[in-house]
Amino acid sequence: MPELSRFFGIVIRMYVEPGPHHAPHFHAYYAGFAAVYGIEPIERIAGELPTRQRRLVEAWAEIHQKELQENWERLQSGGARRPIDPLE
C-alpha cells in the first residue's frame, strides 16, 4: 500500500492495479472515511470524506496532479512510488 502523502490527518495512497481497465486514481483516508479520486480530471469517483477533508484533498490533488499521474504510471509499470509534498 504505497503511501504518497500525509497531511492534516489525511493519508493518500496509490495501489498497483493490474490490467488496462483501471483509470488512474488514488485513495484518500481520514478517520474511518475513505474515498477514491480520479486523476484526470480530479474528481471523487467513490466513497466519502467529511467536507473539510474533501476540499483539502481536492486542492492538494490539483496542485500535484502531474506528480499523481507520474506515480500512477511508475507504479503500474512496476516502479517505486515517489512521495508527494503534503499541504502545509
PDB file of N, CA, C and O in Angstrom, chain B, residues numbered from 101:
ATOM      1  N   MET B 101       0.831  -1.176   0.000  1.00  0.00           N
ATOM      2  CA  MET B 101       0.000   0.000   0.000  1.00  0.00           C
ATOM      3  C   MET B 101       0.880   1.246   0.000  1.00  0.00           C
ATOM      4  O   MET B 101       1.074   1.859   1.050  1.00  0.00           O
ATOM      5  N   PRO B 102       1.402   1.622  -1.128  1.00  0.00           N
ATOM      6  CA  PRO B 102       2.294   2.772  -1.171  1.00  0.00           C
ATOM      7  C   PRO B 102       1.604   4.072  -0.725  1.00  0.00           C
ATOM      8  O   PRO B 102       0.595   4.495  -1.289  1.00  0.00           O
ATOM      9  N   GLU B 103       2.183   4.673   0.291  1.00  0.00           N
ATOM     10  CA  GLU B 103       1.690   5.963   0.773  1.00  0.00           C
ATOM     11  C   GLU B 103       2.427   7.062   0.027  1.00  0.00           C
ATOM     12  O   GLU B 103       3.657   7.074  -0.027  1.00  0.00           O
ATOM     13  N   LEU B 104       1.668   7.983  -0.546  1.00  0.00           N
ATOM     14  CA  LEU B 104       2.265   9.081  -1.301  1.00  0.00           C
ATOM     15  C   LEU B 104       2.427  10.339  -0.465  1.00  0.00           C
ATOM     16  O   LEU B 104       3.399  11.076  -0.626  1.00  0.00           O
ATOM     17  N   SER B 105       1.468  10.586   0.433  1.00  0.00           N
ATOM     18  CA  SER B 105       1.497  11.818   1.206  1.00  0.00           C
ATOM     19  C   SER B 105       0.622  11.672   2.441  1.00  0.00           C
ATOM     20  O   SER B 105      -0.226  10.784   2.529  1.00  0.00           O
ATOM     21  N   ARG B 106       0.856  12.582   3.403  1.00  0.00           N
ATOM     22  CA  ARG B 106       0.078  12.609   4.637  1.00  0.00           C
ATOM     23  C   ARG B 106       0.015  14.055   5.103  1.00  0.00           C
ATOM     24  O   ARG B 106       1.047  14.715   5.228  1.00  0.00           O
ATOM     25  N   PHE B 107      -1.192  14.550   5.361  1.00  0.00           N
ATOM     26  CA  PHE B 107      -1.345  15.927   5.828  1.00  0.00           C
ATOM     27  C   PHE B 107      -2.686  16.072   6.547  1.00  0.00           C
ATOM     28  O   PHE B 107      -3.694  15.506   6.121  1.00  0.00           O
ATOM     29  N   PHE B 108      -2.686  16.826   7.627  1.00  0.00           N
ATOM     30  CA  PHE B 108      -3.892  17.129   8.406  1.00  0.00           C
ATOM     31  C   PHE B 108      -4.707  15.878   8.723  1.00  0.00           C
ATOM     32  O   PHE B 108      -5.937  15.911   8.688  1.00  0.00           O
ATOM     33  N   GLY B 109      -4.024  14.775   9.031  1.00  0.00           N
ATOM     34  CA  GLY B 109      -4.699  13.528   9.366  1.00  0.00           C
ATOM     35  C   GLY B 109      -5.196  12.732   8.169  1.00  0.00           C
ATOM     36  O   GLY B 109      -5.818  11.684   8.337  1.00  0.00           O
ATOM     37  N   ILE B 110      -4.931  13.215   6.976  1.00  0.00           N
ATOM     38  CA  ILE B 110      -5.361  12.549   5.738  1.00  0.00           C
ATOM     39  C   ILE B 110      -4.176  11.757   5.184  1.00  0.00           C
ATOM     40  O   ILE B 110      -3.052  12.257   5.136  1.00  0.00           O
ATOM     41  N   VAL B 111      -4.437  10.528   4.771  1.00  0.00           N
ATOM     42  CA  VAL B 111      -3.401   9.694   4.165  1.00  0.00           C
ATOM     43  C   VAL B 111      -3.790   9.455   2.709  1.00  0.00           C
ATOM     44  O   VAL B 111      -4.922   9.077   2.410  1.00  0.00           O
ATOM     45  N   ILE B 112      -2.838   9.680   1.815  1.00  0.00           N
ATOM     46  CA  ILE B 112      -3.042   9.465   0.380  1.00  0.00           C
ATOM     47  C   ILE B 112      -2.230   8.246  -0.036  1.00  0.00           C
ATOM     48  O   ILE B 112      -1.025   8.177   0.204  1.00  0.00           O
ATOM     49  N   ARG B 113      -2.908   7.285  -0.664  1.00  0.00           N
ATOM     50  CA  ARG B 113      -2.244   6.067  -1.126  1.00  0.00           C
ATOM     51  C   ARG B 113      -2.609   5.801  -2.581  1.00  0.00           C
ATOM     52  O   ARG B 113      -3.621   6.273  -3.097  1.00  0.00           O
ATOM     53  N   MET B 114      -1.737   5.023  -3.216  1.00  0.00           N
ATOM     54  CA  MET B 114      -1.995   4.601  -4.589  1.00  0.00           C
ATOM     55  C   MET B 114      -1.574   3.141  -4.687  1.00  0.00           C
ATOM     56  O   MET B 114      -0.515   2.758  -4.189  1.00  0.00           O
ATOM     57  N   TYR B 115      -2.391   2.344  -5.317  1.00  0.00           N
ATOM     58  CA  TYR B 115      -2.152   0.913  -5.412  1.00  0.00           C
ATOM     59  C   TYR B 115      -1.821   0.510  -6.837  1.00  0.00           C
ATOM     60  O   TYR B 115      -2.172   1.207  -7.790  1.00  0.00           O
ATOM     61  N   VAL B 116      -1.141  -0.626  -6.975  1.00  0.00           N
ATOM     62  CA  VAL B 116      -0.911  -1.210  -8.288  1.00  0.00           C
ATOM     63  C   VAL B 116      -2.221  -1.864  -8.699  1.00  0.00           C
ATOM     64  O   VAL B 116      -2.784  -2.659  -7.947  1.00  0.00           O
ATOM     65  N   GLU B 117      -2.699  -1.540  -9.869  1.00  0.00           N
ATOM     66  CA  GLU B 117      -3.964  -2.060 -10.392  1.00  0.00           C
ATOM     67  C   GLU B 117      -3.666  -2.822 -11.679  1.00  0.00           C
ATOM     68  O   GLU B 117      -3.536  -2.209 -12.739  1.00  0.00           O
ATOM     69  N   PRO B 118      -3.556  -4.155 -11.607  1.00  0.00           N
ATOM     70  CA  PRO B 118      -3.226  -4.910 -12.813  1.00  0.00           C
ATOM     71  C   PRO B 118      -4.305  -4.779 -13.887  1.00  0.00           C
ATOM     72  O   PRO B 118      -5.499  -4.733 -13.593  1.00  0.00           O
ATOM     73  N   GLY B 119      -3.862  -4.721 -15.110  1.00  0.00           N
ATOM     74  CA  GLY B 119      -4.784  -4.639 -16.241  1.00  0.00           C
ATOM     75  C   GLY B 119      -5.026  -3.212 -16.683  1.00  0.00           C
ATOM     76  O   GLY B 119      -4.926  -2.282 -15.883  1.00  0.00           O
ATOM     77  N   PRO B 120      -5.340  -3.037 -17.944  1.00  0.00           N
ATOM     78  CA  PRO B 120      -5.517  -1.695 -18.502  1.00  0.00           C
ATOM     79  C   PRO B 120      -6.894  -1.078 -18.245  1.00  0.00           C
ATOM     80  O   PRO B 120      -7.145   0.053 -18.663  1.00  0.00           O
ATOM     81  N   HIS B 121      -7.789  -1.799 -17.564  1.00  0.00           N
ATOM     82  CA  HIS B 121      -9.156  -1.322 -17.419  1.00  0.00           C
ATOM     83  C   HIS B 121      -9.355  -0.310 -16.295  1.00  0.00           C
ATOM     84  O   HIS B 121     -10.445   0.248 -16.166  1.00  0.00           O
ATOM     85  N   HIS B 122      -8.349  -0.063 -15.492  1.00  0.00           N
ATOM     86  CA  HIS B 122      -8.482   0.886 -14.387  1.00  0.00           C
ATOM     87  C   HIS B 122      -7.997   2.268 -14.808  1.00  0.00           C
ATOM     88  O   HIS B 122      -6.888   2.413 -15.323  1.00  0.00           O
ATOM     89  N   ALA B 123      -8.824   3.272 -14.591  1.00  0.00           N
ATOM     90  CA  ALA B 123      -8.417   4.654 -14.854  1.00  0.00           C
ATOM     91  C   ALA B 123      -7.478   5.103 -13.742  1.00  0.00           C
ATOM     92  O   ALA B 123      -7.625   4.644 -12.610  1.00  0.00           O
ATOM     93  N   PRO B 124      -6.523   5.980 -14.021  1.00  0.00           N
ATOM     94  CA  PRO B 124      -5.612   6.470 -12.983  1.00  0.00           C
ATOM     95  C   PRO B 124      -6.389   7.100 -11.822  1.00  0.00           C
ATOM     96  O   PRO B 124      -7.258   7.948 -12.025  1.00  0.00           O
ATOM     97  N   HIS B 125      -6.057   6.669 -10.611  1.00  0.00           N
ATOM     98  CA  HIS B 125      -6.760   7.158  -9.433  1.00  0.00           C
ATOM     99  C   HIS B 125      -5.906   6.997  -8.181  1.00  0.00           C
ATOM    100  O   HIS B 125      -4.870   6.331  -8.203  1.00  0.00           O
ATOM    101  N   PHE B 126      -6.355   7.614  -7.090  1.00  0.00           N
ATOM    102  CA  PHE B 126      -5.696   7.458  -5.796  1.00  0.00           C
ATOM    103  C   PHE B 126      -6.752   7.349  -4.716  1.00  0.00           C
ATOM    104  O   PHE B 126      -7.925   7.645  -4.943  1.00  0.00           O
ATOM    105  N   HIS B 127      -6.324   6.921  -3.539  1.00  0.00           N
ATOM    106  CA  HIS B 127      -7.219   6.720  -2.406  1.00  0.00           C
ATOM    107  C   HIS B 127      -6.865   7.714  -1.303  1.00  0.00           C
ATOM    108  O   HIS B 127      -5.690   7.964  -1.036  1.00  0.00           O
ATOM    109  N   ALA B 128      -7.888   8.276  -0.668  1.00  0.00           N
ATOM    110  CA  ALA B 128      -7.696   9.201   0.451  1.00  0.00           C
ATOM    111  C   ALA B 128      -8.414   8.623   1.669  1.00  0.00           C
ATOM    112  O   ALA B 128      -9.561   8.186   1.572  1.00  0.00           O
ATOM    113  N   TYR B 129      -7.729   8.624   2.818  1.00  0.00           N
ATOM    114  CA  TYR B 129      -8.271   8.073   4.062  1.00  0.00           C
ATOM    115  C   TYR B 129      -8.213   9.127   5.151  1.00  0.00           C
ATOM    116  O   TYR B 129      -7.241   9.871   5.275  1.00  0.00           O
ATOM    117  N   TYR B 130      -9.279   9.173   5.937  1.00  0.00           N
ATOM    118  CA  TYR B 130      -9.317  10.099   7.064  1.00  0.00           C
ATOM    119  C   TYR B 130     -10.283   9.551   8.115  1.00  0.00           C
ATOM    120  O   TYR B 130     -11.477   9.414   7.846  1.00  0.00           O
ATOM    121  N   ALA B 131      -9.778   9.237   9.306  1.00  0.00           N
ATOM    122  CA  ALA B 131     -10.586   8.880  10.477  1.00  0.00           C
ATOM    123  C   ALA B 131     -11.766   7.959  10.159  1.00  0.00           C
ATOM    124  O   ALA B 131     -12.906   8.280  10.494  1.00  0.00           O
ATOM    125  N   GLY B 132     -11.510   6.848   9.532  1.00  0.00           N
ATOM    126  CA  GLY B 132     -12.569   5.899   9.228  1.00  0.00           C
ATOM    127  C   GLY B 132     -13.314   6.167   7.931  1.00  0.00           C
ATOM    128  O   GLY B 132     -14.163   5.367   7.538  1.00  0.00           O
ATOM    129  N   PHE B 133     -13.023   7.255   7.267  1.00  0.00           N
ATOM    130  CA  PHE B 133     -13.611   7.576   5.968  1.00  0.00           C
ATOM    131  C   PHE B 133     -12.614   7.216   4.879  1.00  0.00           C
ATOM    132  O   PHE B 133     -11.404   7.213   5.105  1.00  0.00           O
ATOM    133  N   ALA B 134     -13.130   6.916   3.702  1.00  0.00           N
ATOM    134  CA  ALA B 134     -12.261   6.615   2.563  1.00  0.00           C
ATOM    135  C   ALA B 134     -12.946   7.074   1.283  1.00  0.00           C
ATOM    136  O   ALA B 134     -14.166   6.977   1.147  1.00  0.00           O
ATOM    137  N   ALA B 135     -12.147   7.575   0.350  1.00  0.00           N
ATOM    138  CA  ALA B 135     -12.670   7.994  -0.949  1.00  0.00           C
ATOM    139  C   ALA B 135     -11.634   7.698  -2.025  1.00  0.00           C
ATOM    140  O   ALA B 135     -10.432   7.655  -1.763  1.00  0.00           O
ATOM    141  N   VAL B 136     -12.122   7.497  -3.221  1.00  0.00           N
ATOM    142  CA  VAL B 136     -11.266   7.262  -4.382  1.00  0.00           C
ATOM    143  C   VAL B 136     -11.456   8.445  -5.324  1.00  0.00           C
ATOM    144  O   VAL B 136     -12.582   8.861  -5.598  1.00  0.00           O
ATOM    145  N   TYR B 137     -10.342   8.981  -5.814  1.00  0.00           N
ATOM    146  CA  TYR B 137     -10.363  10.145  -6.707  1.00  0.00           C
ATOM    147  C   TYR B 137      -9.682   9.819  -8.022  1.00  0.00           C
ATOM    148  O   TYR B 137      -8.597   9.237  -8.042  1.00  0.00           O
ATOM    149  N   GLY B 138     -10.323  10.197  -9.121  1.00  0.00           N
ATOM    150  CA  GLY B 138      -9.689  10.115 -10.420  1.00  0.00           C
ATOM    151  C   GLY B 138      -8.650  11.214 -10.544  1.00  0.00           C
ATOM    152  O   GLY B 138      -8.754  12.256  -9.895  1.00  0.00           O
ATOM    153  N   ILE B 139      -7.655  10.981 -11.371  1.00  0.00           N
ATOM    154  CA  ILE B 139      -6.565  11.946 -11.527  1.00  0.00           C
ATOM    155  C   ILE B 139      -6.825  12.917 -12.688  1.00  0.00           C
ATOM    156  O   ILE B 139      -6.465  14.091 -12.601  1.00  0.00           O
ATOM    157  N   GLU B 140      -7.434  12.443 -13.749  1.00  0.00           N
ATOM    158  CA  GLU B 140      -7.681  13.302 -14.913  1.00  0.00           C
ATOM    159  C   GLU B 140      -9.098  13.116 -15.407  1.00  0.00           C
ATOM    160  O   GLU B 140      -9.339  12.209 -16.204  1.00  0.00           O
ATOM    161  N   PRO B 141     -10.025  13.910 -14.985  1.00  0.00           N
ATOM    162  CA  PRO B 141      -9.882  15.082 -14.117  1.00  0.00           C
ATOM    163  C   PRO B 141      -9.872  14.681 -12.640  1.00  0.00           C
ATOM    164  O   PRO B 141     -10.206  13.549 -12.290  1.00  0.00           O
ATOM    165  N   ILE B 142      -9.487  15.621 -11.789  1.00  0.00           N
ATOM    166  CA  ILE B 142      -9.555  15.388 -10.347  1.00  0.00           C
ATOM    167  C   ILE B 142     -11.031  15.379  -9.974  1.00  0.00           C
ATOM    168  O   ILE B 142     -11.703  16.409 -10.030  1.00  0.00           O
ATOM    169  N   GLU B 143     -11.528  14.205  -9.592  1.00  0.00           N
ATOM    170  CA  GLU B 143     -12.922  14.097  -9.170  1.00  0.00           C
ATOM    171  C   GLU B 143     -13.107  12.865  -8.299  1.00  0.00           C
ATOM    172  O   GLU B 143     -12.454  11.842  -8.505  1.00  0.00           O
ATOM    173  N   ARG B 144     -13.990  12.972  -7.338  1.00  0.00           N
ATOM    174  CA  ARG B 144     -14.292  11.842  -6.461  1.00  0.00           C
ATOM    175  C   ARG B 144     -15.128  10.855  -7.255  1.00  0.00           C
ATOM    176  O   ARG B 144     -16.140  11.221  -7.853  1.00  0.00           O
ATOM    177  N   ILE B 145     -14.697   9.597  -7.254  1.00  0.00           N
ATOM    178  CA  ILE B 145     -15.427   8.584  -8.007  1.00  0.00           C
ATOM    179  C   ILE B 145     -16.059   7.532  -7.105  1.00  0.00           C
ATOM    180  O   ILE B 145     -16.896   6.751  -7.559  1.00  0.00           O
ATOM    181  N   ALA B 146     -15.671   7.503  -5.834  1.00  0.00           N
ATOM    182  CA  ALA B 146     -16.280   6.563  -4.887  1.00  0.00           C
ATOM    183  C   ALA B 146     -15.953   7.006  -3.467  1.00  0.00           C
ATOM    184  O   ALA B 146     -14.959   7.691  -3.227  1.00  0.00           O
ATOM    185  N   GLY B 147     -16.803   6.606  -2.540  1.00  0.00           N
ATOM    186  CA  GLY B 147     -16.551   6.862  -1.128  1.00  0.00           C
ATOM    187  C   GLY B 147     -16.901   8.271  -0.702  1.00  0.00           C
ATOM    188  O   GLY B 147     -17.418   9.072  -1.481  1.00  0.00           O
ATOM    189  N   GLU B 148     -16.604   8.552   0.562  1.00  0.00           N
ATOM    190  CA  GLU B 148     -16.937   9.846   1.165  1.00  0.00           C
ATOM    191  C   GLU B 148     -15.831  10.300   2.108  1.00  0.00           C
ATOM    192  O   GLU B 148     -15.150   9.485   2.731  1.00  0.00           O
ATOM    193  N   LEU B 149     -15.667  11.602   2.200  1.00  0.00           N
ATOM    194  CA  LEU B 149     -14.830  12.244   3.208  1.00  0.00           C
ATOM    195  C   LEU B 149     -15.653  13.391   3.788  1.00  0.00           C
ATOM    196  O   LEU B 149     -16.540  13.915   3.113  1.00  0.00           O
ATOM    197  N   PRO B 150     -15.372  13.788   5.032  1.00  0.00           N
ATOM    198  CA  PRO B 150     -16.022  14.994   5.541  1.00  0.00           C
ATOM    199  C   PRO B 150     -15.689  16.185   4.630  1.00  0.00           C
ATOM    200  O   PRO B 150     -14.654  16.189   3.964  1.00  0.00           O
ATOM    201  N   THR B 151     -16.561  17.180   4.605  1.00  0.00           N
ATOM    202  CA  THR B 151     -16.437  18.306   3.674  1.00  0.00           C
ATOM    203  C   THR B 151     -15.069  18.973   3.724  1.00  0.00           C
ATOM    204  O   THR B 151     -14.454  19.191   2.680  1.00  0.00           O
ATOM    205  N   ARG B 152     -14.582  19.300   4.916  1.00  0.00           N
ATOM    206  CA  ARG B 152     -13.287  19.984   5.023  1.00  0.00           C
ATOM    207  C   ARG B 152     -12.169  19.144   4.432  1.00  0.00           C
ATOM    208  O   ARG B 152     -11.342  19.656   3.676  1.00  0.00           O
ATOM    209  N   GLN B 153     -12.133  17.864   4.764  1.00  0.00           N
ATOM    210  CA  GLN B 153     -11.084  16.981   4.262  1.00  0.00           C
ATOM    211  C   GLN B 153     -11.228  16.763   2.756  1.00  0.00           C
ATOM    212  O   GLN B 153     -10.227  16.670   2.045  1.00  0.00           O
ATOM    213  N   ARG B 154     -12.464  16.683   2.271  1.00  0.00           N
ATOM    214  CA  ARG B 154     -12.681  16.548   0.829  1.00  0.00           C
ATOM    215  C   ARG B 154     -12.077  17.739   0.092  1.00  0.00           C
ATOM    216  O   ARG B 154     -11.405  17.574  -0.927  1.00  0.00           O
ATOM    217  N   ARG B 155     -12.321  18.931   0.612  1.00  0.00           N
ATOM    218  CA  ARG B 155     -11.779  20.136  -0.038  1.00  0.00           C
ATOM    219  C   ARG B 155     -10.257  20.159   0.013  1.00  0.00           C
ATOM    220  O   ARG B 155      -9.611  20.561  -0.954  1.00  0.00           O
ATOM    221  N   LEU B 156      -9.680  19.730   1.134  1.00  0.00           N
ATOM    222  CA  LEU B 156      -8.222  19.685   1.251  1.00  0.00           C
ATOM    223  C   LEU B 156      -7.627  18.699   0.247  1.00  0.00           C
ATOM    224  O   LEU B 156      -6.640  19.011  -0.420  1.00  0.00           O
ATOM    225  N   VAL B 157      -8.221  17.517   0.140  1.00  0.00           N
ATOM    226  CA  VAL B 157      -7.726  16.508  -0.805  1.00  0.00           C
ATOM    227  C   VAL B 157      -7.817  17.030  -2.232  1.00  0.00           C
ATOM    228  O   VAL B 157      -6.876  16.879  -3.010  1.00  0.00           O
ATOM    229  N   GLU B 158      -8.934  17.638  -2.576  1.00  0.00           N
ATOM    230  CA  GLU B 158      -9.100  18.139  -3.940  1.00  0.00           C
ATOM    231  C   GLU B 158      -8.117  19.263  -4.260  1.00  0.00           C
ATOM    232  O   GLU B 158      -7.583  19.325  -5.367  1.00  0.00           O
ATOM    233  N   ALA B 159      -7.878  20.151  -3.295  1.00  0.00           N
ATOM    234  CA  ALA B 159      -6.905  21.230  -3.509  1.00  0.00           C
ATOM    235  C   ALA B 159      -5.504  20.655  -3.672  1.00  0.00           C
ATOM    236  O   ALA B 159      -4.765  21.055  -4.571  1.00  0.00           O
ATOM    237  N   TRP B 160      -5.140  19.713  -2.799  1.00  0.00           N
ATOM    238  CA  TRP B 160      -3.831  19.071  -2.866  1.00  0.00           C
ATOM    239  C   TRP B 160      -3.657  18.373  -4.221  1.00  0.00           C
ATOM    240  O   TRP B 160      -2.613  18.498  -4.861  1.00  0.00           O
ATOM    241  N   ALA B 161      -4.688  17.641  -4.648  1.00  0.00           N
ATOM    242  CA  ALA B 161      -4.595  16.894  -5.906  1.00  0.00           C
ATOM    243  C   ALA B 161      -4.453  17.822  -7.109  1.00  0.00           C
ATOM    244  O   ALA B 161      -3.719  17.508  -8.046  1.00  0.00           O
ATOM    245  N   GLU B 162      -5.135  18.941  -7.093  1.00  0.00           N
ATOM    246  CA  GLU B 162      -4.990  19.912  -8.185  1.00  0.00           C
ATOM    247  C   GLU B 162      -3.552  20.419  -8.266  1.00  0.00           C
ATOM    248  O   GLU B 162      -2.992  20.545  -9.355  1.00  0.00           O
ATOM    249  N   ILE B 163      -2.969  20.704  -7.125  1.00  0.00           N
ATOM    250  CA  ILE B 163      -1.582  21.197  -7.078  1.00  0.00           C
ATOM    251  C   ILE B 163      -0.612  20.138  -7.582  1.00  0.00           C
ATOM    252  O   ILE B 163       0.367  20.459  -8.256  1.00  0.00           O
ATOM    253  N   HIS B 164      -0.881  18.871  -7.255  1.00  0.00           N
ATOM    254  CA  HIS B 164       0.068  17.783  -7.527  1.00  0.00           C
ATOM    255  C   HIS B 164      -0.423  16.809  -8.603  1.00  0.00           C
ATOM    256  O   HIS B 164      -0.006  15.651  -8.624  1.00  0.00           O
ATOM    257  N   GLN B 165      -1.285  17.261  -9.477  1.00  0.00           N
ATOM    258  CA  GLN B 165      -1.868  16.384 -10.490  1.00  0.00           C
ATOM    259  C   GLN B 165      -0.810  15.700 -11.354  1.00  0.00           C
ATOM    260  O   GLN B 165      -0.906  14.502 -11.620  1.00  0.00           O
ATOM    261  N   LYS B 166       0.181  16.443 -11.783  1.00  0.00           N
ATOM    262  CA  LYS B 166       1.239  15.865 -12.632  1.00  0.00           C
ATOM    263  C   LYS B 166       2.012  14.781 -11.877  1.00  0.00           C
ATOM    264  O   LYS B 166       2.318  13.727 -12.435  1.00  0.00           O
ATOM    265  N   GLU B 167       2.328  15.048 -10.601  1.00  0.00           N
ATOM    266  CA  GLU B 167       3.048  14.058  -9.802  1.00  0.00           C
ATOM    267  C   GLU B 167       2.193  12.817  -9.554  1.00  0.00           C
ATOM    268  O   GLU B 167       2.716  11.703  -9.521  1.00  0.00           O
ATOM    269  N   LEU B 168       0.893  12.998  -9.380  1.00  0.00           N
ATOM    270  CA  LEU B 168      -0.007  11.855  -9.209  1.00  0.00           C
ATOM    271  C   LEU B 168       0.005  10.986 -10.466  1.00  0.00           C
ATOM    272  O   LEU B 168       0.104   9.762 -10.376  1.00  0.00           O
ATOM    273  N   GLN B 169      -0.095  11.615 -11.628  1.00  0.00           N
ATOM    274  CA  GLN B 169      -0.083  10.868 -12.884  1.00  0.00           C
ATOM    275  C   GLN B 169       1.247  10.131 -13.064  1.00  0.00           C
ATOM    276  O   GLN B 169       1.268   8.973 -13.481  1.00  0.00           O
ATOM    277  N   GLU B 170       2.343  10.801 -12.750  1.00  0.00           N
ATOM    278  CA  GLU B 170       3.657  10.156 -12.864  1.00  0.00           C
ATOM    279  C   GLU B 170       3.773   8.966 -11.926  1.00  0.00           C
ATOM    280  O   GLU B 170       4.312   7.928 -12.311  1.00  0.00           O
ATOM    281  N   ASN B 171       3.276   9.099 -10.697  1.00  0.00           N
ATOM    282  CA  ASN B 171       3.293   7.984  -9.756  1.00  0.00           C
ATOM    283  C   ASN B 171       2.433   6.835 -10.256  1.00  0.00           C
ATOM    284  O   ASN B 171       2.822   5.673 -10.134  1.00  0.00           O
ATOM    285  N   TRP B 172       1.270   7.141 -10.818  1.00  0.00           N
ATOM    286  CA  TRP B 172       0.413   6.089 -11.358  1.00  0.00           C
ATOM    287  C   TRP B 172       1.174   5.295 -12.415  1.00  0.00           C
ATOM    288  O   TRP B 172       1.218   4.066 -12.364  1.00  0.00           O
ATOM    289  N   GLU B 173       1.766   5.995 -13.364  1.00  0.00           N
ATOM    290  CA  GLU B 173       2.494   5.329 -14.446  1.00  0.00           C
ATOM    291  C   GLU B 173       3.668   4.523 -13.904  1.00  0.00           C
ATOM    292  O   GLU B 173       3.906   3.401 -14.351  1.00  0.00           O
ATOM    293  N   ARG B 174       4.399   5.078 -12.954  1.00  0.00           N
ATOM    294  CA  ARG B 174       5.540   4.400 -12.352  1.00  0.00           C
ATOM    295  C   ARG B 174       5.100   3.118 -11.646  1.00  0.00           C
ATOM    296  O   ARG B 174       5.686   2.058 -11.865  1.00  0.00           O
ATOM    297  N   LEU B 175       4.072   3.209 -10.799  1.00  0.00           N
ATOM    298  CA  LEU B 175       3.617   2.032 -10.049  1.00  0.00           C
ATOM    299  C   LEU B 175       3.048   0.951 -10.967  1.00  0.00           C
ATOM    300  O   LEU B 175       3.303  -0.234 -10.756  1.00  0.00           O
ATOM    301  N   GLN B 176       2.291   1.346 -11.971  1.00  0.00           N
ATOM    302  CA  GLN B 176       1.671   0.360 -12.859  1.00  0.00           C
ATOM    303  C   GLN B 176       2.705  -0.362 -13.720  1.00  0.00           C
ATOM    304  O   GLN B 176       2.458  -1.468 -14.200  1.00  0.00           O
ATOM    305  N   SER B 177       3.859   0.267 -13.911  1.00  0.00           N
ATOM    306  CA  SER B 177       4.906  -0.393 -14.698  1.00  0.00           C
ATOM    307  C   SER B 177       5.933  -1.095 -13.809  1.00  0.00           C
ATOM    308  O   SER B 177       6.987  -1.512 -14.289  1.00  0.00           O
ATOM    309  N   GLY B 178       5.629  -1.224 -12.520  1.00  0.00           N
ATOM    310  CA  GLY B 178       6.494  -1.973 -11.617  1.00  0.00           C
ATOM    311  C   GLY B 178       7.533  -1.139 -10.892  1.00  0.00           C
ATOM    312  O   GLY B 178       8.370  -1.687 -10.175  1.00  0.00           O
ATOM    313  N   GLY B 179       7.496   0.169 -11.063  1.00  0.00           N
ATOM    314  CA  GLY B 179       8.455   1.041 -10.393  1.00  0.00           C
ATOM    315  C   GLY B 179       8.041   1.370  -8.968  1.00  0.00           C
ATOM    316  O   GLY B 179       6.997   0.932  -8.484  1.00  0.00           O
ATOM    317  N   ALA B 180       8.873   2.140  -8.320  1.00  0.00           N
ATOM    318  CA  ALA B 180       8.626   2.548  -6.940  1.00  0.00           C
ATOM    319  C   ALA B 180       7.930   3.903  -6.908  1.00  0.00           C
ATOM    320  O   ALA B 180       8.106   4.722  -7.810  1.00  0.00           O
ATOM    321  N   ARG B 181       7.155   4.129  -5.885  1.00  0.00           N
ATOM    322  CA  ARG B 181       6.458   5.406  -5.725  1.00  0.00           C
ATOM    323  C   ARG B 181       7.434   6.495  -5.328  1.00  0.00           C
ATOM    324  O   ARG B 181       8.501   6.230  -4.776  1.00  0.00           O
ATOM    325  N   ARG B 182       7.048   7.721  -5.620  1.00  0.00           N
ATOM    326  CA  ARG B 182       7.810   8.886  -5.161  1.00  0.00           C
ATOM    327  C   ARG B 182       6.885   9.704  -4.270  1.00  0.00           C
ATOM    328  O   ARG B 182       5.791  10.078  -4.693  1.00  0.00           O
ATOM    329  N   PRO B 183       7.305   9.980  -3.059  1.00  0.00           N
ATOM    330  CA  PRO B 183       6.456  10.767  -2.153  1.00  0.00           C
ATOM    331  C   PRO B 183       6.121  12.131  -2.753  1.00  0.00           C
ATOM    332  O   PRO B 183       6.896  12.693  -3.526  1.00  0.00           O
ATOM    333  N   ILE B 184       4.959  12.645  -2.385  1.00  0.00           N
ATOM    334  CA  ILE B 184       4.497  13.946  -2.848  1.00  0.00           C
ATOM    335  C   ILE B 184       4.361  14.852  -1.619  1.00  0.00           C
ATOM    336  O   ILE B 184       3.852  14.432  -0.580  1.00  0.00           O
ATOM    337  N   ASP B 185       4.815  16.082  -1.752  1.00  0.00           N
ATOM    338  CA  ASP B 185       4.748  17.024  -0.623  1.00  0.00           C
ATOM    339  C   ASP B 185       3.331  17.178  -0.104  1.00  0.00           C
ATOM    340  O   ASP B 185       2.379  17.201  -0.884  1.00  0.00           O
ATOM    341  N   PRO B 186       3.188  17.283   1.214  1.00  0.00           N
ATOM    342  CA  PRO B 186       1.863  17.489   1.803  1.00  0.00           C
ATOM    343  C   PRO B 186       1.436  18.949   1.701  1.00  0.00           C
ATOM    344  O   PRO B 186       2.234  19.820   1.353  1.00  0.00           O
ATOM    345  N   LEU B 187       0.172  19.202   2.010  1.00  0.00           N
ATOM    346  CA  LEU B 187      -0.273  20.579   2.190  1.00  0.00           C
ATOM    347  C   LEU B 187       0.307  21.075   3.493  1.00  0.00           C
ATOM    348  O   LEU B 187       0.467  20.302   4.438  1.00  0.00           O
ATOM    349  N   GLU B 188       0.619  22.336   3.554  1.00  0.00           N
ATOM    350  CA  GLU B 188       1.154  22.904   4.803  1.00  0.00           C
ATOM    351  C   GLU B 188       0.332  24.086   5.228  1.00  0.00           C
ATOM    352  O   GLU B 188       0.620  24.702   6.254  1.00  0.00           O
TER     353      GLU B 188
END
